[in-house]
Amino acid sequence: MTVISHLRTIPLFAQLRENDLEELSRVAHARDYPKNSLIVSGHEALDTFYVILTGRVKSMLIAEDGREVILSIRGAGEFFGEMALFDDAPASTVIAMDDARLLQLRREDLYRIVMGAPGLALGLLRSLCNQLQEADHKIGGLILLDVPGRVCHLLIKLADQGDGVHIAKPPTHQLIGQMVGSTRESVSRALGDLAAQGVISVAHRGITIENREALELAAGQSRRVRPPQPAPAYDGIHDRRRLPQ
């Protein structure tokens, strides 16, 4: 598959004009990263935008004592490095979870294309907003939820990436621990309790949510905070709200 063919399958670039896609393919460089290889170091300034063509990567923070917290896992069609558009601050560490093929764009090249493609600019803004919202949820969960609650919240999120019931390839207990800020042992106990209660079932094919209502209750029983709701679209003609006088 050619670079342009790959770009057409990525939602962020799907609406670009043909000449913009051709320009993008000319300035982008594909690079292969073996499994477990370092893509971005958290100690280095980031000036490159990455698009994942194949494989998965994990974005993480590594403490001085070696503890790891996974911020996000991204797969084919997704991207990272948006902050490279705005500053040279160090980014989080990014590591290939599988053999991965990435498309790399230098800041200057991406700037030039974004300036002529408003749809691409809006897509990047939408991505940044989603990341801020996800960060709010993660911070809220770490503060207000216990470990079982955070595990339940993650299971719901993973299931909703598919049909809402099945998690075909769940992360390992160690990986889940890194994603929810806990240990492998605590995650194993939480999953074992959920299975014993009939809330989930675990098999070699993956995890199945048997009682979604109970899982949602467990994910929110300590939090009791409604997730943020999207703001209604503003209608300048029919919106009757008025500013205070």
C-alpha positions as CSV (number, residue, x, y, z in Angstrom):
1,M,0.0,0.0,0.0
2,T,1.4,3.4,-1.0
3,V,1.7,6.3,1.5
4,I,-1.2,8.1,-0.1
5,S,-3.4,5.0,0.2
6,H,-2.5,4.8,3.9
7,L,-3.3,8.5,4.4
8,R,-6.7,8.1,2.8
9,T,-7.7,5.5,5.4
10,I,-6.8,7.8,8.3
11,P,-9.8,9.9,9.5
12,L,-7.7,12.9,10.2
13,F,-6.6,13.1,6.5
14,A,-9.6,11.7,4.8
15,Q,-11.1,15.1,3.8
16,L,-7.8,16.5,2.4
17,R,-7.7,17.5,-1.2
18,E,-5.7,15.3,-3.6
19,N,-2.9,17.9,-4.0
20,D,-2.7,18.2,-0.1
21,L,-2.4,14.4,0.2
22,E,0.4,14.4,-2.5
23,E,2.2,17.1,-0.6
24,L,1.9,15.2,2.6
25,S,3.2,12.0,1.1
26,R,6.2,13.9,-0.3
27,V,7.3,15.4,3.0
28,A,6.4,12.5,5.3
29,H,8.9,9.7,6.0
30,A,7.9,6.1,7.0
31,R,10.0,4.3,9.6
32,D,9.8,0.9,11.1
33,Y,10.2,0.3,14.9
34,P,10.6,-3.2,16.3
35,K,8.5,-4.3,19.3
36,N,9.6,-2.7,22.6
37,S,11.8,-0.1,20.8
38,L,11.9,3.5,22.0
39,I,10.2,6.0,19.7
40,V,10.2,9.2,21.7
41,S,12.2,9.8,24.9
42,G,10.4,11.8,27.6
43,H,13.6,13.7,28.2
44,E,13.8,15.1,24.7
45,A,12.0,18.0,23.0
46,L,9.5,16.9,20.4
47,D,9.4,18.5,17.0
48,T,7.9,15.6,15.0
49,F,4.3,14.5,14.4
50,Y,3.7,10.8,14.1
51,V,0.9,8.8,12.3
52,I,0.6,5.1,13.1
53,L,0.3,3.0,10.0
54,T,0.6,-0.4,11.6
55,G,1.1,-1.8,15.1
56,R,0.5,-0.2,18.5
57,V,2.4,2.2,20.7
58,K,2.1,3.2,24.3
59,S,2.6,6.7,25.8
60,M,3.9,6.6,29.3
61,L,5.6,8.3,32.2
62,I,8.6,6.6,33.9
63,A,9.4,7.6,37.5
64,E,13.0,7.8,38.8
65,D,12.4,4.5,40.8
66,G,11.4,2.7,37.6
67,R,7.6,2.7,38.1
68,E,5.6,3.2,34.9
69,V,2.2,4.8,34.3
70,I,0.6,4.3,30.8
71,L,-1.1,7.4,29.6
72,S,-2.6,6.0,26.4
73,I,-2.3,3.2,23.9
74,R,-2.8,4.0,20.3
75,G,-3.1,1.9,17.2
76,A,-3.2,2.0,13.4
77,G,-4.9,5.2,12.1
78,E,-4.2,7.2,15.2
79,F,-1.5,9.7,15.8
80,F,0.6,11.5,18.5
81,G,3.0,14.4,18.8
82,E,0.4,17.1,18.3
83,M,2.1,19.2,21.0
84,A,5.1,19.5,18.6
85,L,3.0,22.1,16.8
86,F,3.1,24.5,19.8
87,D,6.3,24.2,21.7
88,D,9.5,22.3,22.3
89,A,8.6,20.9,25.7
90,P,9.6,17.3,26.4
91,A,6.9,14.8,25.6
92,S,6.0,11.6,27.4
93,T,7.9,8.5,26.5
94,V,6.5,6.5,23.6
95,I,7.4,2.8,23.1
96,A,6.3,0.4,20.3
97,M,4.1,-2.4,21.8
98,D,4.3,-4.4,18.5
99,D,6.4,-4.1,15.4
100,A,5.1,-0.7,14.2
101,R,5.4,1.4,11.1
102,L,5.1,5.1,11.6
103,L,4.8,8.1,9.3
104,Q,6.8,11.1,10.5
105,L,6.2,14.7,9.7
106,R,8.5,17.6,10.8
107,R,6.9,20.5,12.5
108,E,7.6,22.9,9.6
109,D,6.1,20.6,7.0
110,L,2.9,20.0,9.1
111,Y,2.6,23.8,9.7
112,R,2.6,24.5,6.0
113,I,-0.1,21.9,5.2
114,V,-2.3,22.9,8.2
115,M,-2.3,26.5,7.1
116,G,-3.9,25.5,3.8
117,A,-6.3,22.8,5.2
118,P,-8.8,24.1,7.8
119,G,-10.3,20.7,8.2
120,L,-6.9,19.2,9.3
121,A,-6.5,22.1,11.8
122,L,-9.9,21.4,13.3
123,G,-9.1,17.7,13.5
124,L,-6.0,18.4,15.4
125,L,-7.9,20.7,17.8
126,R,-10.5,18.1,18.3
127,S,-7.8,15.6,19.2
128,L,-6.3,18.0,21.7
129,C,-9.7,18.6,23.3
130,N,-10.3,14.8,23.5
131,Q,-6.9,14.4,25.2
132,L,-7.7,17.1,27.8
133,Q,-11.1,15.4,28.5
134,E,-9.4,12.0,28.9
135,A,-6.8,13.5,31.2
136,D,-9.6,15.0,33.3
137,H,-11.2,11.5,33.6
138,K,-7.9,9.9,34.5
139,I,-7.1,12.4,37.2
140,G,-10.6,12.2,38.6
141,G,-10.4,8.4,38.7
142,L,-7.1,8.4,40.4
143,I,-8.4,10.8,43.1
144,L,-12.0,9.5,43.6
145,L,-12.0,5.8,42.6
146,D,-10.4,2.9,44.4
147,V,-8.4,0.3,42.3
148,P,-11.4,-2.0,41.6
149,G,-13.4,1.1,40.4
150,R,-10.6,2.2,38.1
151,V,-10.3,-1.4,36.7
152,C,-14.1,-1.4,36.0
153,H,-13.8,2.0,34.4
154,L,-11.0,0.8,32.1
155,L,-13.0,-2.4,31.2
156,I,-15.9,-0.3,30.1
157,K,-13.7,1.9,28.0
158,L,-12.0,-1.1,26.3
159,A,-15.3,-2.8,25.6
160,D,-16.8,0.4,24.1
161,Q,-14.0,0.4,21.6
162,G,-15.8,-2.6,20.1
163,D,-19.3,-3.8,20.7
164,G,-19.6,-2.8,24.3
165,V,-19.6,-6.3,25.6
166,H,-16.4,-8.2,24.4
167,I,-12.8,-7.3,24.9
168,A,-11.1,-9.6,22.4
169,K,-7.5,-8.9,23.3
170,P,-7.4,-7.5,26.8
171,P,-4.1,-6.1,28.1
172,T,-2.1,-8.2,30.6
173,H,-2.7,-7.6,34.3
174,Q,0.7,-5.9,34.5
175,L,-0.4,-3.5,31.7
176,I,-3.8,-2.8,33.2
177,G,-2.0,-2.0,36.5
178,Q,0.2,0.5,34.6
179,M,-2.9,2.0,33.0
180,V,-4.8,2.5,36.3
181,G,-1.9,3.4,38.5
182,S,-1.8,0.1,40.5
183,T,0.0,-3.2,40.7
184,R,-0.5,-6.5,38.9
185,E,-1.6,-8.2,42.1
186,S,-4.3,-5.6,42.8
187,V,-5.6,-5.9,39.3
188,S,-5.7,-9.7,39.5
189,R,-7.7,-9.5,42.7
190,A,-10.1,-7.0,41.2
191,L,-10.7,-9.1,38.1
192,G,-11.1,-12.3,40.1
193,D,-13.7,-10.6,42.3
194,L,-15.6,-9.4,39.3
195,A,-15.6,-12.8,37.7
196,A,-16.7,-14.5,41.0
197,Q,-19.6,-12.0,41.2
198,G,-20.6,-12.9,37.6
199,V,-20.0,-9.3,36.4
200,I,-17.5,-10.5,33.8
201,S,-16.3,-13.8,32.4
202,V,-12.7,-14.4,31.5
203,A,-11.6,-17.0,28.9
204,H,-8.7,-17.5,26.5
205,R,-10.6,-15.6,23.9
206,G,-10.8,-12.5,26.1
207,I,-13.1,-10.8,28.6
208,T,-16.9,-10.6,28.3
209,I,-19.0,-8.2,30.2
210,E,-21.9,-10.2,31.6
211,N,-23.6,-7.5,33.7
212,R,-23.0,-4.0,32.3
213,E,-25.1,-2.3,34.9
214,A,-23.2,-3.8,37.8
215,L,-19.9,-2.9,36.1
216,E,-21.0,0.7,35.6
217,L,-22.1,0.9,39.2
218,A,-18.8,-0.5,40.4
219,A,-17.0,2.1,38.2
220,G,-19.0,5.0,39.6
221,Q,-20.0,4.0,43.2
222,S,-17.1,5.9,44.7
223,R,-17.0,8.6,42.2
224,R,-20.7,9.7,41.8
225,V,-19.7,12.2,39.2
226,R,-21.5,12.4,35.8
227,P,-19.2,12.4,32.8
228,P,-19.0,15.8,31.1
229,Q,-21.8,16.2,28.5
230,P,-21.2,17.9,25.2
231,A,-22.3,21.5,25.1
232,P,-25.3,22.1,22.8
233,A,-24.6,23.7,19.5
234,Y,-25.0,27.5,19.6
235,D,-27.7,28.8,17.3
236,G,-27.4,32.6,16.9
237,I,-31.0,32.9,15.6
238,H,-33.0,30.7,18.0
239,D,-30.8,30.7,21.1
240,R,-32.7,32.9,23.6
241,R,-30.1,33.0,26.2
242,R,-29.0,36.5,27.1
243,L,-25.9,37.8,28.8
244,P,-26.4,39.4,32.2
245,Q,-27.2,43.2,32.0
